[in-house]
Amino acid sequence: MELIFEVVFQFLFEIILQFIVELLFELGLHSLADTLKKPRNPGLSTLGFVLWGAMAGGISLLIFPTSHIVDPDLRIANLILTPTAIGVLMMLIGKFRNKRGQKLVKLDRFG
């Protein structure tokens, strides 16, 4: 039972931490949205998001130098599941913003 609780807690901690970072990043993008009115290349935008994610990951290593997930198989699952879950959450935030008539940035569209 402790193992299940530990695994669930580790995944939830990773998801919450990444969600907070993504949310702060999205708020920063929305503050820049008016200055970037020209449409951007989706490939370059994806590359930019990957670089921002790598920088955020590097900064998180300064705060948490070791992973909270010790099992190598669970780390691989975390590598796949956490970004997907965060992408879905950001998509839901995008739908919420769209219903309110707010401007959307590329991070608001998971697909």
Backbone as a printed PyTorch tensor [residue, N CA C, xyz], in Angstrom:
tensor([[[  0.8280,  -1.1960,   0.0000],
         [  0.0000,   0.0000,   0.0000],
         [  0.8700,   1.2570,   0.0000]],

        [[  1.9680,   1.2010,   0.7680],
         [  2.8640,   2.3610,   0.8150],
         [  3.4710,   2.6280,  -0.5510]],

        [[  3.7810,   1.5540,  -1.2770],
         [  4.3810,   1.7110,  -2.6040],
         [  3.4200,   2.4350,  -3.5400]],

        [[  2.1500,   2.0690,  -3.5080],
         [  1.1570,   2.7230,  -4.3670],
         [  1.0320,   4.1940,  -4.0060]],

        [[  0.9750,   4.4850,  -2.7000],
         [  0.8860,   5.8750,  -2.2530],
         [  2.1220,   6.6610,  -2.6880]],

        [[  3.2970,   6.0310,  -2.5650],
         [  4.5400,   6.7050,  -2.9480],
         [  4.5640,   7.0170,  -4.4400]],

        [[  4.1600,   6.0560,  -5.2570],
         [  4.1470,   6.2480,  -6.7150],
         [  3.1540,   7.3420,  -7.0870]],

        [[  1.9560,   7.2940,  -6.5320],
         [  0.9400,   8.3020,  -6.8360],
         [  1.4170,   9.6770,  -6.3830]],

        [[  1.9900,   9.7690,  -5.1940],
         [  2.4800,  11.0430,  -4.6830],
         [  3.5940,  11.5970,  -5.5600]],

        [[  4.5110,  10.7270,  -5.9970],
         [  5.6120,  11.1790,  -6.8410],
         [  5.0910,  11.7340,  -8.1610]],

        [[  4.1680,  11.0220,  -8.7910],
         [  3.6140,  11.5060, -10.0560],
         [  2.8470,  12.8110,  -9.8650]],

        [[  2.0440,  12.8790,  -8.8170],
         [  1.2900,  14.1080,  -8.5700],
         [  2.2170,  15.2800,  -8.2990]],

        [[  3.2810,  15.0570,  -7.5390],
         [  4.2450,  16.1220,  -7.2670],
         [  4.8840,  16.6180,  -8.5580]],

        [[  5.2860,  15.6920,  -9.4260],
         [  5.8900,  16.0740, -10.7050],
         [  4.8920,  16.8510, -11.5610]],

        [[  3.6470,  16.3990, -11.6150],
         [  2.6350,  17.0650, -12.4340],
         [  2.3460,  18.4650, -11.8950]],

        [[  2.1970,  18.5910, -10.5760],
         [  1.9050,  19.8970,  -9.9860],
         [  3.0640,  20.8520, -10.1990]],

        [[  4.2920,  20.3760, -10.0090],
         [  5.4620,  21.2370, -10.2180],
         [  5.5400,  21.7090, -11.6590]],

        [[  5.3730,  20.7870, -12.6030],
         [  5.4460,  21.1750, -14.0100],
         [  4.2790,  22.0760, -14.3950]],

        [[  3.1040,  21.8330, -13.8490],
         [  1.9460,  22.6690, -14.1440],
         [  2.1840,  24.1060, -13.6810]],

        [[  2.7560,  24.2840, -12.4950],
         [  3.0270,  25.6260, -11.9860],
         [  4.0190,  26.3460, -12.8870]],

        [[  5.0690,  25.6440, -13.3080],
         [  6.0580,  26.2610, -14.1980],
         [  5.4170,  26.6260, -15.5340]],

        [[  4.6310,  25.7110, -16.1060],
         [  3.9690,  25.9890, -17.3910],
         [  2.9750,  27.1420, -17.2690]],

        [[  2.2620,  27.1960, -16.1660],
         [  1.2920,  28.2660, -15.9590],
         [  1.9950,  29.6210, -15.8730]],

        [[  3.0910,  29.6790, -15.1450],
         [  3.8590,  30.9250, -15.0560],
         [  4.4140,  31.3110, -16.4230]],

        [[  4.8760,  30.3140, -17.1800],
         [  5.3990,  30.5800, -18.5140],
         [  4.2990,  31.1000, -19.4260]],

        [[  3.1020,  30.4960, -19.3290],
         [  1.9870,  30.9460, -20.1620],
         [  1.5920,  32.3770, -19.8170]],

        [[  1.5920,  32.7050, -18.5430],
         [  1.2840,  34.0850, -18.1510],
         [  2.2900,  35.0510, -18.7650]],

        [[  3.5460,  34.6350, -18.8070],
         [  4.5690,  35.4520, -19.4530],
         [  4.3120,  35.5970, -20.9470]],

        [[  3.8850,  34.5170, -21.5970],
         [  3.5810,  34.5920, -23.0330],
         [  2.3910,  35.5000, -23.3000]],

        [[  1.3880,  35.4420, -22.4430],
         [  0.2220,  36.3050, -22.6410],
         [  0.5990,  37.7740, -22.4550]],

        [[  1.5690,  38.0370, -21.6180],
         [  1.9850,  39.4300, -21.4590],
         [  2.7500,  39.9150, -22.6900]],

        [[  3.3450,  38.9880, -23.4490],
         [  4.0670,  39.3530, -24.6670],
         [  3.2110,  39.2390, -25.9270]],

        [[  1.9940,  38.7450, -25.8040],
         [  1.1640,  38.4520, -26.9780],
         [  0.9200,  39.6800, -27.8450]],

        [[  0.7490,  40.8310, -27.2580],
         [  0.4850,  42.0330, -28.0500],
         [  1.6920,  42.4730, -28.8530]],

        [[  2.8940,  42.1790, -28.3620],
         [  4.0950,  42.5900, -29.0940],
         [  4.4320,  41.6130, -30.2100]],

        [[  3.8260,  40.4360, -30.2130],
         [  4.1340,  39.4170, -31.2150],
         [  2.9200,  39.1160, -32.0810]],

        [[  2.4090,  40.1210, -32.7680],
         [  1.1710,  39.9470, -33.5420],
         [  1.3930,  39.1830, -34.8440]],

        [[  2.6060,  39.1960, -35.3760],
         [  2.8820,  38.5050, -36.6260],
         [  2.8440,  36.9860, -36.4180]],

        [[  2.1590,  36.2130, -37.2910],
         [  2.1150,  34.7550, -37.1390],
         [  3.5170,  34.1520, -37.1950]],

        [[  3.7250,  33.1460, -36.4060],
         [  5.0300,  32.5010, -36.3160],
         [  5.0010,  31.1270, -36.9720]],

        [[  6.1840,  30.6730, -37.3410],
         [  6.3630,  29.3460, -37.9080],
         [  6.1300,  28.3040, -36.8120]],

        [[  5.2150,  27.3290, -37.0120],
         [  4.9370,  26.3330, -35.9710],
         [  6.1670,  25.4980, -35.5950]],

        [[  7.0040,  25.1920, -36.5720],
         [  8.2170,  24.4120, -36.2790],
         [  9.1710,  25.1680, -35.3660]],

        [[  9.3570,  26.4470, -35.6570],
         [ 10.2290,  27.2530, -34.8060],
         [  9.6120,  27.4720, -33.4310]],

        [[  8.2930,  27.5990, -33.3910],
         [  7.6210,  27.7370, -32.1000],
         [  7.8100,  26.4790, -31.2570]],

        [[  7.6920,  25.3120, -31.9040],
         [  7.9010,  24.0530, -31.1880],
         [  9.3200,  23.9650, -30.6650]],

        [[ 10.2780,  24.3390, -31.4880],
         [ 11.6780,  24.3420, -31.0520],
         [ 11.8720,  25.3050, -29.8760]],

        [[ 11.2480,  26.4510, -29.9570],
         [ 11.3420,  27.4130, -28.8640],
         [ 10.7570,  26.8620, -27.5770]],

        [[  9.6030,  26.1830, -27.6660],
         [  8.9970,  25.5890, -26.4720],
         [  9.8860,  24.4840, -25.9020]],

        [[ 10.5160,  23.7010, -26.7780],
         [ 11.4270,  22.6550, -26.2990],
         [ 12.6050,  23.2890, -25.5640]],

        [[ 13.1510,  24.3690, -26.1130],
         [ 14.2700,  25.0450, -25.4470],
         [ 13.8590,  25.6570, -24.1180]],

        [[ 12.6650,  26.2740, -24.0730],
         [ 12.1720,  26.8240, -22.8080],
         [ 11.9700,  25.7040, -21.7850]],

        [[ 11.4530,  24.5730, -22.2400],
         [ 11.2610,  23.4310, -21.3400],
         [ 12.5820,  22.8900, -20.8230]],

        [[ 13.5930,  22.8440, -21.7030],
         [ 14.9110,  22.3810, -21.2720],
         [ 15.5160,  23.3440, -20.2460]],

        [[ 15.3350,  24.6380, -20.4730],
         [ 15.8430,  25.6120, -19.4980],
         [ 15.1100,  25.4910, -18.1700]],

        [[ 13.7910,  25.3150, -18.2210],
         [ 13.0250,  25.1430, -16.9840],
         [ 13.4560,  23.8660, -16.2650]],

        [[ 13.7250,  22.8040, -17.0310],
         [ 14.2150,  21.5590, -16.4370],
         [ 15.5740,  21.7400, -15.7940]],

        [[ 16.4540,  22.5010, -16.4520],
         [ 17.7740,  22.7780, -15.8720],
         [ 17.6790,  23.5680, -14.5790]],

        [[ 16.7860,  24.5460, -14.5730],
         [ 16.5910,  25.3390, -13.3490],
         [ 15.9990,  24.4670, -12.2450]],

        [[ 15.0810,  23.5660, -12.6090],
         [ 14.4980,  22.6880, -11.5870],
         [ 15.5520,  21.7530, -10.9980]],

        [[ 16.5890,  21.4180, -11.7750],
         [ 17.6670,  20.5820, -11.2460],
         [ 18.4780,  21.3150, -10.1890]],

        [[ 18.5170,  22.6270, -10.2670],
         [ 19.1980,  23.3920,  -9.2190],
         [ 18.4170,  23.3070,  -7.9030]],

        [[ 17.0900,  23.2680,  -8.0150],
         [ 16.2420,  23.2120,  -6.8190],
         [ 16.1180,  21.7780,  -6.3050]],

        [[ 15.8870,  20.8320,  -7.2190],
         [ 15.7360,  19.4160,  -6.8680],
         [ 16.7820,  18.6110,  -7.6430]],

        [[ 18.0050,  18.4580,  -7.1210],
         [ 19.0700,  17.7860,  -7.8760],
         [ 18.8400,  16.2870,  -8.1090]],

        [[ 18.0260,  15.6450,  -7.2860],
         [ 17.7330,  14.2290,  -7.5030],
         [ 16.2410,  14.0610,  -7.7570]],

        [[ 15.9280,  13.0330,  -8.5080],
         [ 14.5280,  12.7650,  -8.8350],
         [ 13.8100,  12.1720,  -7.6330]],

        [[ 12.5560,  12.5130,  -7.4990],
         [ 11.7450,  11.9410,  -6.4360],
         [ 11.2790,  10.5380,  -6.8040]],

        [[ 11.3990,  10.1960,  -8.0610],
         [ 10.9980,   8.8710,  -8.5390],
         [ 12.2540,   8.0290,  -8.6750]],

        [[ 12.3480,   6.9610,  -7.8860],
         [ 13.5710,   6.1730,  -7.8420],
         [ 13.5730,   5.0160,  -8.8340]],

        [[ 12.4420,   4.4390,  -9.1100],
         [ 12.3610,   3.2970, -10.0070],
         [ 12.5780,   3.7510, -11.4570]],

        [[ 13.5490,   3.1470, -12.1730],
         [ 13.8240,   3.5620, -13.5660],
         [ 12.6220,   3.4180, -14.5050]],

        [[ 11.8060,   2.3670, -14.3040],
         [ 10.6250,   2.1910, -15.1620],
         [  9.6060,   3.3040, -14.9230]],

        [[  9.4550,   3.6940, -13.6710],
         [  8.5260,   4.7910, -13.3710],
         [  9.0570,   6.1230, -13.8960]],

        [[ 10.3690,   6.2860, -13.9430],
         [ 10.9400,   7.5170, -14.5220],
         [ 10.6020,   7.6180, -16.0030]],

        [[ 10.6820,   6.4890, -16.6980],
         [ 10.3430,   6.4870, -18.1320],
         [  8.8540,   6.7970, -18.3070]],

        [[  8.0260,   6.1870, -17.4660],
         [  6.5900,   6.4790, -17.5360],
         [  6.3320,   7.9560, -17.2370]],

        [[  7.0580,   8.5020, -16.2780],
         [  6.9200,   9.9240, -15.9310],
         [  7.3290,  10.8130, -17.1010]],

        [[  8.3500,  10.3940, -17.8210],
         [  8.8290,  11.1660, -18.9720],
         [  7.7650,  11.2720, -20.0510]],

        [[  6.9020,  10.2820, -20.1360],
         [  5.8390,  10.2810, -21.1450],
         [  4.5420,  10.8750, -20.5980]],

        [[  4.1560,  10.4500, -19.4010],
         [  2.8450,  10.8230, -18.8750],
         [  2.7610,  12.2670, -18.3830]],

        [[  3.7890,  12.7470, -17.7070],
         [  3.7090,  14.0920, -17.1340],
         [  3.5840,  15.1770, -18.2030]],

        [[  4.4270,  15.2050, -19.2470],
         [  4.2340,  16.2420, -20.2690],
         [  2.8810,  16.1420, -20.9750]],

        [[  2.4010,  14.9080, -21.1820],
         [  1.0930,  14.7440, -21.8100],
         [ -0.0120,  15.2950, -20.9210]],

        [[  0.0590,  14.9840, -19.6260],
         [ -0.9470,  15.4890, -18.6910],
         [ -0.9060,  17.0170, -18.6160]],

        [[  0.2830,  17.5840, -18.6040],
         [  0.4120,  19.0410, -18.5510],
         [ -0.1180,  19.6640, -19.8490]],

        [[  0.1650,  19.0220, -20.9870],
         [ -0.3650,  19.5190, -22.2560],
         [ -1.8850,  19.5290, -22.2740]],

        [[ -2.4870,  18.4820, -21.7340],
         [ -3.9470,  18.4250, -21.6700],
         [ -4.4770,  19.5190, -20.7460]],

        [[ -3.8130,  19.7400, -19.6020],
         [ -4.2350,  20.8180, -18.7040],
         [ -4.1210,  22.1790, -19.3750]],

        [[ -3.0410,  22.4060, -20.1200],
         [ -2.8790,  23.6850, -20.8130],
         [ -3.9380,  23.8400, -21.9000]],

        [[ -4.3060,  22.7310, -22.5490],
         [ -5.3700,  22.7800, -23.5560],
         [ -6.6980,  23.1640, -22.9000]],

        [[ -6.9580,  22.6110, -21.7070],
         [ -8.1920,  22.9530, -21.0030],
         [ -8.1990,  24.4260, -20.5940]],

        [[ -7.0480,  24.9360, -20.1930],
         [ -6.9470,  26.3680, -19.8820],
         [ -7.1960,  27.1850, -21.1440]],

        [[ -6.6760,  26.7040, -22.2960],
         [ -6.9130,  27.3850, -23.5680],
         [ -8.3920,  27.4120, -23.9260]],

        [[ -9.0900,  26.2950, -23.7000],
         [-10.5350,  26.2700, -23.9700],
         [-11.2660,  27.2480, -23.0540]],

        [[-10.8420,  27.3090, -21.7910],
         [-11.4350,  28.2440, -20.8440],
         [-11.2090,  29.6810, -21.2960]],

        [[ -9.9740,  29.9800, -21.7330],
         [ -9.6680,  31.3290, -22.2130],
         [-10.4570,  31.6510, -23.4880]],

        [[-10.6140,  30.6630, -24.3550],
         [-11.3410,  30.8740, -25.6020],
         [-12.8090,  31.1930, -25.3190]],

        [[-13.4220,  30.5030, -24.3550],
         [-14.8120,  30.7730, -23.9930],
         [-14.9800,  32.1780, -23.4270]],

        [[-13.9500,  32.6680, -22.7730],
         [-14.0120,  34.0160, -22.1950],
         [-13.6180,  35.0920, -23.2050]],

        [[-13.2420,  34.6720, -24.4250],
         [-12.9010,  35.6360, -25.4650],
         [-11.5000,  36.1980, -25.3410]],

        [[-10.6320,  35.5470, -24.5980],
         [ -9.2580,  36.0290, -24.4480],
         [ -8.4050,  35.5350, -25.6030]],

        [[ -7.3030,  36.2300, -25.8430],
         [ -6.3840,  35.8210, -26.9010],
         [ -5.6690,  34.5490, -26.4670]],

        [[ -5.4530,  33.6660, -27.4370],
         [ -4.7670,  32.4070, -27.1810],
         [ -3.3520,  32.4750, -27.7340]],

        [[ -2.4300,  31.8330, -27.0300],
         [ -1.0780,  31.6580, -27.5430],
         [ -0.9250,  30.1950, -27.9260]],

        [[  0.1640,  29.8470, -28.5870],
         [  0.3240,  28.4750, -29.0700],
         [  0.3320,  27.4430, -27.9460]],

        [[  0.7340,  27.8550, -26.7700],
         [  0.7570,  26.9480, -25.6310],
         [ -0.6450,  26.5470, -25.1910]],

        [[ -1.6490,  27.3250, -25.5850],
         [ -3.0330,  27.0320, -25.2390],
         [ -3.6440,  25.9600, -26.1250]],

        [[ -2.9320,  25.5460, -27.1500],
         [ -3.4320,  24.5330, -28.0860],
         [ -2.5090,  23.3380, -28.0340]],

        [[ -2.9220,  22.2840, -27.3740],
         [ -2.0560,  21.1100, -27.1950],
         [ -1.8260,  20.3620, -28.4940]],

        [[ -2.8550,  20.2460, -29.3190],
         [ -2.7480,  19.4610, -30.5530],
         [ -1.7310,  20.0040, -31.4990]]])
